[in-house]
Amino acid sequence: MPSTRTMSHSQAYSSPTQGDLDVLSFLTSDSTNLGPLPSSSSSQQQSSGHGGQSEKKKSLPRRDSPMDALMISAVIAGSEKISRHHFGHGARTGAYASCDESRPTSPSIQPPKLNMRSTQAPRSERLRLEAEAKAKAQSQNQATSSSSTLNSIPIPTSKSPHSPLSGSVGKDRPKRKMSMDPTPMSQTLQLASPSSSNYFHPNHSSLSIIPNSIPQVGRAKVRCMARTRIPTPHGELFLHLYHNSVDAKEHLAIVIDPIQLDSKLKKLAPKGRREIRSISLDSKWREGETEMERIVRGAYVGRLLPGQTESNPNTTENDIEMDSNNTGTEQEDHNDVKALVRIHSECYTGETIGSMRCDCGEQLDEALRQIALPQHLKSQVSQHFHQHAHGHHNLDKVLPTPEPSRSSSPSSSAALPTNNGRTVPGRGVVIYLRQEGRGIGLLEKIRAYNLQDLGNDTVTANLLLGHGADERKYDVAAEILKDLGLGTNEEGIRLLTNNPEKVEGLQKEGIKIIERVGMTPRDWKCSTQNEHIHSDNNHNHNQDANVIDEEKEYKDWRERRSGVGLIGSGAAHGVELERYLRTKVERMGHMIDIPENIQ
Ligand SMILES: Nc1nc2c(ncn2[C@@H]2O[C@H](COP(=O)(O)OP(=O)(O)OP(=O)(O)O)[C@@H](O)[C@H]2O)c(=O)[nH]1
């Protein structure tokens, strides 16, 4: 073989030649079957020149070590430069950097050599620190679980030893620097934003080495950590973020209560209507907390305005007048609509990328839309009758699903003639629980989808993965509702769902449900409308040109609007959605009628 020194660069690093492979095959073949080398040109040259060696090789004992082949092929491959050995690369030019063979070769532009040095503490030292942290955490946890009420749990502050603001190893945290801010605003912000981890969670704070399975004692505790105003296609709402004592998830409450932001709407509401506000957020978190702290966490009244530095009630003259009306000697008007509530479970696929395997995205959108709708308030007499007939906690007694109609109000009360009452602003909340995939998580849901693609329905796929059909719980949702002053004895709720387990789950946690409001998939409503167009078509042959145009226009519109990745968008539809909805009705007992035209 020619010496690599005399070869060009490309030759030196090209693949092995046929001759090389022949030698490799010869050297690694069973010695008992050794015959003449295969007749390639190079091998012929070799056998003519080194016939004696070939004979000698025959007499060598058989060598079975598999390492031989590897070592020889490494020699044939030759240079380190085509090696895929990452250790060598890392040592010379930085980890993995030289996997690119086209890297510059000039020594002047070679990356600096890496000096690797272990900074790991000795194991004994690490174990000692872990044991110390564990003991500290356990004693703290005992102290926490012995306190039974929400108020007895300390509010985190930057000075509190278990606050994440106090730093992970008890050292002083560097102060946030705000170059344009001469005032101590940075400190205010720190006080007002106590935690980026779950305040109630056992792993909260710097003491993270705690056994995972600390049993939950007593009922779930929740605390609203912050709220803010969000403008949406369905109007302005308040997003509340909650921590809880059950899991490390940040559950949300999306409150729609327009009277909090619009004084004109407030005037239209019945007297004494309570605003939907978080008790835990509004409470005093520590002695001497500042207005700015309250503002930053969202514990303000009314609407924030530029330059505002006080957490003040509505300040317009009208508002003041109205407030005095409401809180004076005048009787509160109890004839008000009850808050419409949806307990919604997180669905990344349906809500973010517009999956049409389920109807979760449109349900979230539809729930916000329905809650924001103005409501027809019934007269005192019909309201009294309604509550008397249906205001029981028993699941069998909740109201039947109202007629599906996209344009009408969600409530059965919408069917009342408008002269039998008056229209008042809507109010309610979507509790957004981070219970992805009916509680099994996104990873498992993705796996379940693959099992569904093999022909299993949504329930069977869960079971095949070793999960329950539905692993969700509603204890945290119930506590959030109570924190918002909803579902208690004074203020029962209307629940937007078809799922009987949700109704039962909330009732078990002490939530008073005075009405169940059903949710009809938009596609089913559209199907019904389509069917209507079809039947019209059959009866009016002479109008077919117009009707077909209309139908096509409607179909095009529907196609454009299909997919529900964004709030305010259209309907989910398709064969897979049909299958999912049917399974919910047939196997999970969801209380909704499948329209005849799609059965
Ligand atoms: N495991 C699993 N979860 C799913 C699937 N499709 C949707 N989900 C999840 O199901 C939850 C929504 O539950 P649904 O059963 O659709 O509806 P629901 O909330 O129980 O009932 P409604 O209140 O009537 O809407 C979300 O957490 C979704 O991520 C699926 O195929 N498999």
The ligand as an SDF file (V2000), in Angstrom:
LIG
                    3D

 32 34  0  0  0  0  0  0  0  0999 V2000
  -55.8320   11.0970   28.0420 N   0  0  0  0  0  0  0  0  0  0  0  0
  -56.4540   11.8130   27.1290 C   0  0  0  0  0  0  0  0  0  0  0  0
  -56.8420   13.0620   27.4560 N   0  0  0  0  0  0  0  0  0  0  0  0
  -57.4950   13.7720   26.5250 C   0  0  0  0  0  0  0  0  0  0  0  0
  -57.7730   13.2890   25.2460 C   0  0  0  0  0  0  0  0  0  0  0  0
  -58.4190   14.2520   24.5530 N   0  0  0  0  0  0  0  0  0  0  0  0
  -58.5350   15.2990   25.3830 C   0  0  0  0  0  0  0  0  0  0  0  0
  -57.9880   15.0160   26.5800 N   0  0  0  0  0  0  0  0  0  0  0  0
  -57.9210   15.8230   27.7870 C   0  0  0  0  0  0  0  0  0  0  0  0
  -59.2240   15.8480   28.3280 O   0  0  0  0  0  0  0  0  0  0  0  0
  -59.3720   17.0030   29.1230 C   0  0  0  0  0  0  0  0  0  0  0  0
  -60.7440   17.6030   28.7680 C   0  0  0  0  0  0  0  0  0  0  0  0
  -61.6840   16.6650   29.1310 O   0  0  0  0  0  0  0  0  0  0  0  0
  -62.9820   16.3120   28.3270 P   0  0  0  0  0  0  0  0  0  0  0  0
  -63.3720   14.9200   28.7220 O   0  0  0  0  0  0  0  0  0  0  0  0
  -62.8070   16.5780   26.8700 O   0  0  0  0  0  0  0  0  0  0  0  0
  -64.0520   17.2910   28.8000 O   0  0  0  0  0  0  0  0  0  0  0  0
  -64.5010   17.5150   30.2690 P   0  0  0  0  0  0  0  0  0  0  0  0
  -63.7620   18.7180   30.7150 O   0  0  0  0  0  0  0  0  0  0  0  0
  -64.3610   16.3010   31.1040 O   0  0  0  0  0  0  0  0  0  0  0  0
  -66.0570   17.6850   30.1250 O   0  0  0  0  0  0  0  0  0  0  0  0
  -66.8480   18.9850   29.8120 P   0  0  0  0  0  0  0  0  0  0  0  0
  -66.8690   19.7830   31.0650 O   0  0  0  0  0  0  0  0  0  0  0  0
  -68.1990   18.5410   29.4330 O   0  0  0  0  0  0  0  0  0  0  0  0
  -66.1360   19.6470   28.7080 O   0  0  0  0  0  0  0  0  0  0  0  0
  -58.1760   17.8670   28.8300 C   0  0  0  0  0  0  0  0  0  0  0  0
  -57.2740   17.7560   29.9200 O   0  0  0  0  0  0  0  0  0  0  0  0
  -57.5470   17.2390   27.5980 C   0  0  0  0  0  0  0  0  0  0  0  0
  -56.1420   17.3860   27.5600 O   0  0  0  0  0  0  0  0  0  0  0  0
  -57.3480   11.9680   24.9290 C   0  0  0  0  0  0  0  0  0  0  0  0
  -57.5800   11.4530   23.8600 O   0  0  0  0  0  0  0  0  0  0  0  0
  -56.7000   11.2880   25.9010 N   0  0  0  0  0  0  0  0  0  0  0  0
  1  2  1  0
  2  3  2  0
  2 32  1  0
  3  4  1  0
  4  5  2  0
  4  8  1  0
  5  6  1  0
  5 30  1  0
  6  7  2  0
  7  8  1  0
  8  9  1  0
  9 10  1  0
  9 28  1  0
 10 11  1  0
 11 12  1  0
 11 26  1  0
 12 13  1  0
 13 14  1  0
 14 15  2  0
 14 16  1  0
 14 17  1  0
 17 18  1  0
 18 19  2  0
 18 20  1  0
 18 21  1  0
 21 22  1  0
 22 23  2  0
 22 24  1  0
 22 25  1  0
 26 27  1  0
 26 28  1  0
 28 29  1  0
 30 31  2  0
 30 32  1  0
M  END
$$$$
